[in-house]
Amino acid sequence: MKKHISLVLTIVAGLCLSLAATATAHPQDKPSKGKATDAAAKSAAKHPDKPVDINNATEKELTTLPGVGPKTAKEIVAGRPFKTVEDLKKVKGIGDKTFAAMKVHLVCNPPKK
């Protein structure tokens, strides 16, 4: 009987050591550091201090909007004047998801002369 208990304890100890070795050999998955993840994080972190007027803001001010970089800011300026903030969806580079993320930060005043 003592031999059986000793044998069982030896097997259990061996299994525990085996599992411990496997766990240290394969660390937990880390999130990928791909372009999409970085872009989403940057986009989510961007919020302007005050509402951005799409007809009068500078390119620099437009880049404070979530999902808007220098290239899209130039497209917005080129597409002016806008009648409503929804007209911004016609700009190249602004889809439904990007527009949804930025619309709470937008105003559309008549262009200044």
N, C-alpha and C positions, 0 to 999 in steps of 0.2 A: 504494500500500500504506500509506504514511504517512497518507494522508487517511482511509483506512478505520479505522486504529487510532485516530486522533484522533477520528473520529466515534463509534466504540465507547466510548472513554473519556468523551466528552461525554455520551453517553446514560447510561452507568453513573453518572456523577457526578450527573446530573439525577435519576435514580431514587433515589439515596442521599439527596439533598436532599429529595425528595418524601416518602420514607419517614420521614425525621427530622421533617419538618413535621407529618406525620400523627400520629406518636407523641406529639409535644408538644401537639397539639390535642386528643387524646383520652387523658387520663390513665387509668391503670389503675383498674378498678372498686374502689370502697371498700365495705366491708361496710355494710349498711344499719343505721340506728340506730333500728330499729322497737321497738315495745313488747315483742314476743316476745323479741328479742335481749337487751334490757335485763333483762327478767324472768329469762331463763335465766341470764344472767351473775350477777345478784344471788342467785338461788337456788343456783347452783353454789358461790358464794363463802361462803354461810352455813353455818357448822358450830358447834354449841354446844361449850363447853369440856368439858362432862361430860354423861353421859346425862340425858335429860329424862324425868321421871316424868309420864306423861300424866294421871294421876289427881290429882296434887298440885302440879304446876307452875303458876306464875302466868301470866297472859296474856303478860307481857313475856318470860318464859322460853320460852314456846311459840313466840314470834316468832323465836327464834334458830334454829329448825328450817328446813331448806331447803324452800321453797315455802309457808311459813306466814307470813301477814301478820296485822295486827290483826283483820280480819274473821274469818278462819279460826280464829284463836286463841280468839275469843269463841264460835265454833261448837263448838270442842273442849271448852271449859269447860261449855257448856250441855249437851253430850252425856254428861257424866260420870254415873256411874262406868263405867269400862271393865273388862272381865275380862281381855282380852288386847290386845296392841298392834295386832293385826289388826282389832279392833273399830273402830279409828280410821278405817278405810275407809268406814264408814257415815256419817261426818261430811260434811256438805255442803262441797264445795270440796276434798276430798281424794280424788283418783283413784288409779289404780294407779301412774302415773309418780311422782306426788308422794309417795305412800306408800313406794315403792321407794327414793326418794332420802333419806327421813328415817328409815326403820326401823332403821338401824344406830345411830341416836342415841337410840332410845326404850327406856324400861323401863315396866313396868306394875305398880306396887305397889298394895296395897289403899289406898283413900282414908283419909286421916288424919281423925280425929274431933275 
